[in-house]
Amino acid sequence: MTIPPRIALCGIILESNAFAPVATEDDFRGRYYFEGDEILDQAAEAHSVMPMEMSAFVRAMHATGPWSPAPLVLTGCQPWGPVDSPFFNRTVDAIIERLDAGGPVDGVYVANHGGMTATEDHDPDGEMLARIRAAVGDQVPIIATLDLHANISDRMIESSDVLIGYQTNPHVDMLERGEEAAFVMRLLLSDVGARSKLVRLPIVAPSVTLLTASGPYGVLMDLAQRRKRELGGAILNASVFGGFAFSDTPKNGLAVVITGRDDDAPAGALAVEIAEHAWQIRDEFKKTLTSMEEGVAMALEIAADPFRPPVIFSDSGDNPGGGGGGDTPYLLKALVDAGAKGVLYGSFFDPALAAEAHRRGPGARFKAVFNRKSCTGYGERLEVAAQVQALSDGDMVGRRGIFAGRRLVLGSSAVLEIGGEGGIRVVVISARQQTADPMFFEMFGLDVAAARVVCVKSRGHFRAGFDLWFSPPQVHEIDTPGLTSPVLERHLWRGLPRPVYPLDEDVCWPHSGPV
């Protein structure tokens, strides 16, 4: 009788912004930290806080045949700064200890982000994979799913068999990538070989240019998947990683990773083909944002004209989904000062203000003080007269886009109305999170369709959450200050491999064929 394969499950998920505060153990445990069978329990939940790719991998393995899961440790935190190295090392130690204690495994599935840095290491993803490889040996397949904003190192390639990147931005394909990882694992267990090739380009693209429905990155994604289909079974996976500029590491750069089946020649040729096309269209990785002044003027004009279509604004400089504090008041203050009407604004991270709203209760009028205590250098204090309109415990299930079907715990939350009835309604939350789902408003009974202007602290994922109401021409990325400003020239870079495009115009990219 065939013995079911034993597959280890683990992951440490963090997207690190070099300019944000250190991500501590409390940050991880405050979001999720699962050990052993807790991972399997979460995978069986209808609505879990666990990443969907891990749940999808477990379910796909169940659906495709007998197997024996060996759950180790899975933890993750909101995008923030570098992970505290002692905590990271202890977590990897715990993964290896559980791996060693359980006996030999036939495969390892790792659910990581790929854009993590540590206080003492710019490549903790590579370190984690290398330690797992050392523990299981060269013959055991290691497959990792990664966000398409991952920064890929040579060590990550050398220590794994297949790196599977998301294919959509906004990210709505985590379930499919988890399933793909399970299917590829089954193939590797049946003695199919995997050979990966990496080509990294000196392109560090602003995040707002990495959408996949259109633009240069969408072109590259489409090219990769089309050529994979055309090459038939020769290619196991084709991933194009846009990278995460704010990690600010020597391994930053748009990376093409192609994994061939047994033979690496087709993979190498395809990696170069895609990279060459990326270099040809590099000028398209530039974008002009809408100024705050233009945005405020637009908001006033739209509020005054019921026949003009509504708009949605991205507070692009303060995206908690990219390490922003969720607490910059610049766009909110500009709208308040202008007397804007018909505005929904979400979501301001301010636990102290949310707690005060709960103490005062619905209907209370008071002087709302935003940012009595800020966690970033951009969270300036703002005082404004407000009324408590609604309260919530912040425990919700997302319904669209990246958060669809996933449980979110936002803590004590409130809606504050500024400027009287029909003015600006601000959602205040106690757990830092980007507003990428209409439930941030709907959990209070707010009607997105009735708003003239919606402002969200989110860079791009809000597009999938709010596309019912806002087509691309109605979406505007506002040029706001903050840790995630897409205007790369404003940041003090220390680790990027200069020169790099588009920060530097005089960049050459020679190569000598497949690598």
Helices and strands as residue ranges (DSSP letters): E 6-13, H 25-31, E 32-35, H 37-43, H 52-63, E 68-76, H 85-101, E 107-111, H 124-136, E 142-146, H 154-158, E 162-165, H 174-189, E 194-200, G 207-209, H 215-230, G 232-234, E 235-241, G 245-247, E 255-261, H 265-280, G 282-284, H 292-304, E 311-315, G 320-322, H 330-338, E 343-349, H 351-360, E 365-370, E 382-392, E 395-397, G 401-403, E 407-409, E 413-418, E 424-429, H 439-442, G 448-450, E 453-456, H 462-465, G 472-474, E 475-478, G 488-490
